Amino acid sequence: MDKYQGMVYAEALKFTRNPDEAEDLTQEIFLKAFESLSLFHGKSKFPTWLYRIGKNLAFSKYRENKKNPLSTREDLNPDALIDRRFEDSAKHIEDETTNRLRLLLSKLPLAYKKPIVLYYFENMSYKEIADHLDIKMNTLKSYILRGKDLLKKWMDHDE
């Protein structure tokens, strides 16, 4: 749980956009995963399986809220409208940044790109990546640091 709590909470927060609800959803996700642990057969990586449980649980909660749209009465609160507009604007900026980052990531040398993708997108540990790529731990750390430095330099240059 300690290893994946940050990942699960971050995804729950993206979905709920409310820290308290995200904490509750995180707990529900881990409870559901624990109850379903016997169904995990290793066909996918554990973080992928856990992520899918989280998404399914979040979507089922969303469907419940959609059936009862007046449950929160957020539409009557002017602050909520401002918050939604801000969130929409922030989401647009986040999408642009993500697309720019993906484009720049595709331009990275393969030696830097693979470790970064495995670490940040596949949630693999340094040890798992070093074993997978058959490289030394210090070399891996160097590749990730150089790749991140290049991405930062390119991102700063574009602005």
Contacts in CASP RR format, 6 or more apart in sequence:
PFRMAT RR
TARGET T0000
AUTHOR 0000-0000-0000
METHOD contacts of the structure
MODEL  1
MDKYQGMVYAEALKFTRNPDEAEDLTQEIFLKAFESLSLFHGKSKFPTWL
YRIGKNLAFSKYRENKKNPLSTREDLNPDALIDRRFEDSAKHIEDETTNR
LRLLLSKLPLAYKKPIVLYYFENMSYKEIADHLDIKMNTLKSYILRGKDL
LKKWMDHDE
1 30 0 8 1.000
4 46 0 8 1.000
4 47 0 8 1.000
4 50 0 8 1.000
4 123 0 8 1.000
5 26 0 8 1.000
5 30 0 8 1.000
7 47 0 8 1.000
7 50 0 8 1.000
7 51 0 8 1.000
7 123 0 8 1.000
8 26 0 8 1.000
8 29 0 8 1.000
8 30 0 8 1.000
8 50 0 8 1.000
8 51 0 8 1.000
8 54 0 8 1.000
9 22 0 8 1.000
9 23 0 8 1.000
9 26 0 8 1.000
11 51 0 8 1.000
11 54 0 8 1.000
11 55 0 8 1.000
11 58 0 8 1.000
12 21 0 8 1.000
12 22 0 8 1.000
12 23 0 8 1.000
12 25 0 8 1.000
12 26 0 8 1.000
12 29 0 8 1.000
12 54 0 8 1.000
12 58 0 8 1.000
13 19 0 8 1.000
13 22 0 8 1.000
15 22 0 8 1.000
15 25 0 8 1.000
15 58 0 8 1.000
15 62 0 8 1.000
16 22 0 8 1.000
16 25 0 8 1.000
16 58 0 8 1.000
17 87 0 8 1.000
25 54 0 8 1.000
25 57 0 8 1.000
25 58 0 8 1.000
25 61 0 8 1.000
28 57 0 8 1.000
29 50 0 8 1.000
29 53 0 8 1.000
29 54 0 8 1.000
29 57 0 8 1.000
32 53 0 8 1.000
32 54 0 8 1.000
32 57 0 8 1.000
33 49 0 8 1.000
33 50 0 8 1.000
33 53 0 8 1.000
36 53 0 8 1.000
40 46 0 8 1.000
40 49 0 8 1.000
42 49 0 8 1.000
44 52 0 8 1.000
45 122 0 8 1.000
45 123 0 8 1.000
47 122 0 8 1.000
47 123 0 8 1.000
65 71 0 8 1.000
65 72 0 8 1.000
74 80 0 8 1.000
75 81 0 8 1.000
100 155 0 8 1.000
100 158 0 8 1.000
101 151 0 8 1.000
101 155 0 8 1.000
104 151 0 8 1.000
104 154 0 8 1.000
104 155 0 8 1.000
105 113 0 8 1.000
105 116 0 8 1.000
105 117 0 8 1.000
105 151 0 8 1.000
106 113 0 8 1.000
107 154 0 8 1.000
108 116 0 8 1.000
108 147 0 8 1.000
108 150 0 8 1.000
108 151 0 8 1.000
111 143 0 8 1.000
112 143 0 8 1.000
112 144 0 8 1.000
112 146 0 8 1.000
112 147 0 8 1.000
112 150 0 8 1.000
113 147 0 8 1.000
114 133 0 8 1.000
115 129 0 8 1.000
115 133 0 8 1.000
115 140 0 8 1.000
115 143 0 8 1.000
115 144 0 8 1.000
116 143 0 8 1.000
116 144 0 8 1.000
116 147 0 8 1.000
116 148 0 8 1.000
116 151 0 8 1.000
118 124 0 8 1.000
118 128 0 8 1.000
118 129 0 8 1.000
118 132 0 8 1.000
118 133 0 8 1.000
119 126 0 8 1.000
119 129 0 8 1.000
119 144 0 8 1.000
124 132 0 8 1.000
126 137 0 8 1.000
126 140 0 8 1.000
126 141 0 8 1.000
127 137 0 8 1.000
129 140 0 8 1.000
130 136 0 8 1.000
130 137 0 8 1.000
130 139 0 8 1.000
130 140 0 8 1.000
133 140 0 8 1.000
135 143 0 8 1.000
END
